[in-house]
């Protein structure tokens, strides 16, 4: 993913459309810390977007998969 091979071990590999759980704010280098598929690492902020979850069924599925906290309203 990164053009810098020295950072490959620190970055989270992902594909377009994949859901990534992001923790905290963007760092000074423009990266978030994220988790998906049991892996974690840095995610470039210019390659991800927040997905609004308005559908109740989708909320339920994302909570079951651990992408949303159980108390998410």
C-alpha positions as CSV (number, residue, x, y, z in Angstrom):
1,X,0.0,0.0,0.0
2,X,2.6,2.5,1.0
3,X,5.2,3.7,-1.4
4,X,7.7,3.4,1.5
5,X,8.6,-0.3,2.0
6,X,10.0,0.5,5.5
7,X,6.5,1.2,6.8
8,X,4.7,-1.8,5.4
9,X,4.8,-3.7,8.8
10,X,3.1,-0.7,10.5
11,X,0.3,-0.1,8.0
12,X,-3.0,-2.0,7.8
13,X,-3.5,-3.6,4.4
14,X,-7.0,-3.2,3.1
15,X,-9.0,-3.3,-0.2
16,X,-11.6,-0.8,-1.5
17,X,-14.9,-1.2,0.3
18,X,-13.5,-2.9,3.3
19,X,-14.8,-1.7,6.7
20,X,-12.1,-0.5,9.1
21,X,-12.7,0.4,12.7
22,X,-10.8,3.6,13.4
23,X,-9.5,4.5,16.8
24,X,-8.8,8.1,17.9
25,X,-8.0,11.1,15.8
26,X,-5.8,11.5,12.7
27,X,-2.1,11.9,13.7
28,X,0.2,14.7,12.5
29,X,1.3,12.6,9.5
30,X,-2.3,12.1,8.3
31,X,-2.8,8.6,9.5
32,X,-5.5,6.9,11.7
33,X,-4.9,3.8,13.7
34,X,-7.4,1.2,12.5
35,X,-8.4,-2.5,12.8
36,X,-10.0,-4.9,10.4
37,X,-10.0,-8.7,10.0
38,X,-8.0,-9.2,13.2
39,X,-5.2,-7.0,12.0
40,X,-4.3,-3.5,13.1
41,X,-2.1,-0.7,11.9
42,X,-2.0,2.8,10.4
43,X,-4.4,3.8,7.7
44,X,-3.8,6.9,5.5
45,X,-6.6,9.4,6.0
46,X,-6.8,10.3,2.3
47,X,-7.8,6.7,1.5
48,X,-10.8,6.2,3.9
49,X,-14.1,7.8,4.5
50,X,-16.6,7.7,7.4
51,X,-19.6,5.7,6.6
52,X,-22.9,7.0,8.2
53,X,-24.9,4.2,9.6
54,X,-28.6,5.1,9.5
55,X,-30.1,1.7,8.8
56,X,-31.1,-0.3,11.9
57,X,-30.2,-3.7,10.4
58,X,-26.8,-2.5,9.3
59,X,-26.2,-1.1,12.8
60,X,-27.1,-4.5,14.2
61,X,-24.7,-6.3,11.9
62,X,-21.9,-3.9,12.5
63,X,-22.3,-4.3,16.3
64,X,-22.3,-8.1,16.0
65,X,-19.0,-7.9,14.0
66,X,-17.4,-5.5,16.5
67,X,-17.3,-2.4,14.3
68,X,-19.7,-0.5,16.5
69,X,-20.0,-0.5,20.3
70,X,-23.0,-2.3,21.6
71,X,-24.3,1.0,23.1
72,X,-24.2,2.8,19.7
73,X,-27.4,4.7,19.2
